Amino acid sequence: MTYEEKKAAFYDKMKEYTRQDICIAFSGGVDSSLLLMAAKKSMEESRKIYAVTFDTMLHPACDLENAKKVAEEAGVAHKILFLNELEQADIRYNPVNRCYLCKKALFQRLKEFADSEGISLILEGTNEDDLHVYRPGLQAVRELGIISPLADAGFTKKEVRQLAAELGVSVADRPSTPCLATRLPYGAEIKAEVLEQIEKGEEFLKKEGFCQVRLRLHGEIARIEIPQKDFSRFLDKRERIAEQLKKMGFSYITLDIQGFRSGSMDENLKKL
């Protein structure tokens, strides 16, 4: 299908969905923001849209603030649900299926909220590209009957950003911010203080001008991923970066010569 054909099919489905009240799992990232704006554009006047954001231990605080901003721009009801995933021992030790366990817990909580509002339809922002990488959380989404309109329409991440820009979504170019547990190896204990340390480290690196960045922690070794085009600029700042990160508690600072790539902690799954 062409982009225009995908877009037409997507809007047809959104018009169908918004004939009733709906909940949207809303992180404030580009995928869920596009979904929210498209729902608002398609909805019947008498219907309600609830943008539901999870306030969790595993997601950066900036995600919540960004979600509040975009929900306000959309002019929809914004509900925040708190969940501490680390209370569950099977999640706290970062198993290979952690994403499945987290998604199951989060979306079960969302279904409880939807039920309390008399809503039977929940949408979420998985796109076509997500279907072709390691995403165990998608199994939980399917098990719970959550609908993924972007993936169903075949929208790639690039096409999501294109349509988001056409609709004037303010976060159309915002880099993805997956949960902070993806910065730790599978099997490592996830501690709140370590997540906070990683979050602050990435915030510092972003302020230094590296907008697309991951700070992966392997014991005492901090492995920084940035696009290869930014390497020379990073090396120019290496002394300042190392000094500041060591002040934050990171012992050894490394730059991954393969550069930024999503899901790098999944590369050795076959060896586990």
C-alpha positions in Angstrom: 0.0 0.0 0.0 1.1 3.6 -0.6 1.3 6.1 2.1 -1.9 7.8 1.0 -3.7 4.5 0.9 -2.5 3.6 4.4 -3.6 7.1 5.6 -7.1 6.6 4.1 -7.5 3.2 5.7 -6.3 4.5 9.0 -8.8 7.4 9.1 -11.6 5.1 8.1 -10.8 2.9 11.1 -10.4 5.8 13.4 -13.8 7.2 12.4 -15.3 3.8 13.2 -13.5 3.6 16.6 -14.5 7.1 17.7 -18.2 6.4 17.3 -17.9 5.4 20.9 -15.9 6.6 23.9 -12.3 5.3 23.8 -9.2 5.1 25.9 -5.8 5.7 24.4 -2.6 4.4 26.1 -0.8 7.7 25.9 3.0 8.0 26.6 3.3 11.5 24.9 5.7 10.0 22.3 5.1 10.5 18.6 3.1 7.3 18.0 0.6 7.7 20.8 0.4 11.5 20.1 -0.5 10.9 16.5 -3.1 8.4 17.6 -4.6 10.9 20.0 -4.7 13.7 17.4 -6.2 11.5 14.8 -8.8 10.3 17.2 -9.7 13.9 18.1 -10.0 14.8 14.4 -12.2 11.8 13.7 -14.4 11.7 16.8 -18.1 12.4 16.9 -18.9 15.5 19.0 -20.8 13.6 21.7 -18.0 11.2 22.4 -15.1 11.2 24.9 -11.4 10.4 24.5 -9.4 9.6 27.6 -5.6 9.9 27.1 -4.3 7.6 29.8 -0.6 8.0 30.9 1.3 5.6 33.2 3.4 7.2 35.9 5.9 4.4 36.6 9.3 3.7 38.0 10.7 2.6 34.6 9.9 5.6 32.5 11.8 9.0 32.5 10.0 11.8 34.3 10.2 13.9 31.2 7.8 11.5 29.5 5.0 12.4 32.0 5.5 16.2 31.6 5.5 15.8 27.8 2.3 13.8 27.9 0.6 16.5 30.0 1.6 19.1 27.4 0.4 17.1 24.4 -2.9 16.1 26.0 -3.6 19.7 26.8 -2.8 20.7 23.2 -5.3 18.0 22.1 -7.9 19.2 24.5 -8.9 15.8 25.8 -9.3 14.3 29.3 -5.9 13.2 30.6 -5.8 10.4 33.3 -2.6 9.5 35.0 -2.3 6.0 36.5 0.6 5.2 38.9 2.2 1.8 39.0 5.5 0.6 40.7 6.6 -2.3 38.6 9.6 -2.9 40.9 7.2 -4.2 43.5 6.9 -7.4 41.4 10.0 -9.6 42.0 9.6 -11.2 38.5 10.0 -7.8 36.9 12.7 -6.4 39.4 15.3 -8.9 38.2 14.9 -7.8 34.6 14.0 -11.2 32.9 14.1 -11.6 29.1 10.3 -11.3 29.1 10.3 -8.2 31.3 8.5 -6.1 28.6 5.7 -8.7 28.5 5.3 -8.7 32.3 5.3 -4.8 32.4 2.9 -4.4 29.5 0.5 -7.0 31.1 0.5 -5.2 34.4 0.1 -1.7 32.8 -2.7 -2.6 30.4 -4.6 -4.6 33.0 -4.6 -1.4 35.1 -5.7 0.5 32.0 -8.5 -2.0 31.4 -9.7 -1.5 35.0 -9.9 2.2 34.5 -11.7 1.8 31.1 -14.2 -0.6 32.7 -14.9 2.0 35.5 -15.8 4.5 32.8 -17.9 2.1 30.8 -15.4 2.0 27.9 -14.7 -1.2 26.1 -12.3 0.1 23.4 -8.6 0.7 24.1 -6.1 1.9 21.5 -2.3 1.9 21.7 0.5 3.2 19.4 2.5 0.2 18.1 3.7 0.8 14.6 4.6 -1.6 11.7 8.4 -1.4 12.5 7.8 -2.5 16.1 6.4 -5.8 14.7 9.8 -6.8 13.2 12.0 -6.4 16.3 12.0 -8.0 19.7 8.9 -6.7 21.4 7.5 -9.3 23.9 5.1 -6.7 25.2 3.1 -7.0 22.1 2.0 -10.4 23.2 0.4 -8.8 26.3 -1.3 -6.2 24.1 -2.9 -8.9 21.9 -3.9 -11.1 24.9 -5.8 -8.2 26.4 -7.6 -7.2 23.2 -5.9 -3.8 22.9 -6.1 -2.4 19.3 -3.0 -1.1 17.5 -4.4 1.1 14.6 -1.0 2.3 13.3 0.4 -1.2 13.0 -2.9 -2.4 11.5 -2.7 0.3 8.8 1.0 -0.7 8.1 2.5 2.7 9.2 6.2 2.6 9.6 7.9 4.9 12.1 8.9 7.2 9.3 5.3 7.4 8.0 4.1 8.0 11.6 6.4 11.0 11.8 5.2 12.2 8.4 1.5 12.1 9.3 2.2 13.6 12.8 3.9 16.5 11.1 1.0 17.0 8.7 -1.4 17.1 11.7 0.8 19.6 13.5 1.7 17.3 16.3 4.3 19.1 18.5 6.3 16.0 19.2 6.5 14.8 15.6 10.3 14.9 15.7 10.8 13.8 19.3 13.3 10.9 19.7 11.9 7.7 21.2 12.3 7.3 25.0 11.9 3.6 25.8 11.7 2.5 29.4 14.9 2.9 31.5 15.1 -0.8 32.1 16.4 -1.2 28.6 19.6 0.5 29.7 20.4 -2.6 31.9 21.4 -6.1 30.9 18.9 -8.9 31.3 19.2 -10.5 34.7 20.5 -7.3 36.4 18.5 -6.2 39.4 16.6 -3.0 38.6 17.0 -0.5 41.4 15.2 2.9 41.6 18.4 4.7 42.5 20.2 3.2 39.4 17.4 4.2 37.1 17.6 7.8 38.5 21.3 7.8 38.0 20.9 6.7 34.3 18.1 9.2 33.7 20.2 12.1 35.1 23.2 10.9 33.0 21.1 11.0 29.8 19.6 14.4 30.7 23.2 15.7 31.0 24.2 14.3 27.7 21.1 15.8 26.0 22.0 19.2 27.4 25.4 18.7 25.9 23.7 18.5 22.5 23.3 14.7 22.0 19.5 14.5 21.5 19.6 10.8 20.4 21.4 9.0 23.2 21.3 5.8 25.3 23.4 5.4 28.4 23.6 1.6 29.0 25.0 0.4 32.3 27.0 -2.8 32.6 28.1 -3.0 36.2 30.6 -0.2 36.6 30.9 0.5 32.9 28.7 3.1 31.3 28.3 2.4 27.5 27.2 5.5 25.7 25.4 5.2 22.3 25.1 8.2 20.1 24.8 8.4 16.2 28.2 7.9 14.6 28.0 11.4 13.0 28.2 12.9 16.5 31.4 11.0 17.5 33.9 13.8 16.7 31.7 16.3 18.6 31.5 13.9 21.6 35.3 13.4 21.6 35.8 17.1 21.7 33.8 17.2 24.9 35.1 13.9 26.3 36.9 15.3 29.3 34.0 17.4 30.5 31.6 14.5 29.8 33.7 12.0 31.7 34.2 14.4 34.6 30.5 15.1 35.0 29.4 11.4 34.6 31.9 10.3 37.2 30.5 12.9 39.6 27.2 11.2 39.1 28.6 7.9 40.2 29.6 6.2 36.9 33.0 4.6 37.2 34.1 3.9 33.7 32.9 5.9 30.7 32.9 4.3 27.2 31.6 5.3 23.8 30.1 2.4 21.8 31.9 2.5 18.4 28.9 0.9 16.7 26.9 4.0 17.5 23.2 4.5 18.5 20.8 1.6 17.8 17.6 0.7 19.4 17.4 -2.5 21.3 21.2 -3.1 21.6 20.6 -5.0 24.8 18.7 -7.6 22.7 21.6 -8.4 20.4 22.9 -11.3 22.5 19.5 -12.8 23.4 20.3 -16.1 21.6 23.2 -16.5 23.9 21.0 -16.3 27.1 
